[in-house]
Amino acid sequence: MRIISNFIFIFIIFFLVSCTKKSDDITVLKETNLETQMIELYNQGMLEFNRGDVIFASKKFNEAELLYPQSVWAPRAALMSAYGFFSKGYYNDAINDLERFILKYKNHPQLDYAYYLLALCHYDQIIDEKKDLNEILKAKKYFEFVINNYPETEYAFDSSYKLELIIEIMASKEIYLARYYVDREKWIPAINRFKKVVNDYDTTIYVEEALHRLVELHYKIGLVNEAEKYALLLGYNYQSSQWYEASYKVFNRDYKKRTLKDKRKSENLVKKFKKIFK
């Protein structure tokens, strides 16, 4: 009986010590600073990102942001999550993170980077100018936003370069559609597409071809005077180009190879175009 009593006493002491230890562990966890926990989660996210597991990294970044949204680390975590997705080509996930960041952190100093990265997400999805018009327009919109709102940043410089490429892509799309209509002998829709290139994309490499096609098509449908006007525009601006030579051959031998060099040389192509069709 005495032995049993001693055993029970020892068991009770062991139990109390174990409970005290667990209690101490719980107390330590509760006393851990929220920001410290958040930094630990952020560092775990960075570790997984460097290992190439952007899905798990994003999960850790999101946990860090939700744990302590008032911390300066919260927007950093949100941006890192977006960049992680972007770096591996998960563009839709990156776009979702960036759009949420822009709404949530409207005054953040890295808002310019968020808009730039958002533009890149759409830009990198442009594969075929014939099909990806939605991505083209969104990329154009955000690159223009960066240029207009953050003109002194490095992001604006790169945005300007990429915007030029987008303009070329949009012009090539119009040329593609115009050729489509030409192949089907739909002259008026084709003319309208070529005119759009001349009106809206006159700084691209496609404007010369557009002017030549306008000469061809107007001549084909019997509007010789209109054809001559476009030939004059082409000759004034691109007299040495192959497209001007091709346009010259559209007319008969009696047609004089003329240019507009003696008429208001300071006017640019767009002004001349608008003046002709007033």
Summary of the structure (lengths in Angstrom):
residues: 278
radius of gyration: 33.1
end to end distance: 117.6
largest distance: 133.1
contacts: 830
relative contact order: 0.05
helix: 76%
strand: 0%
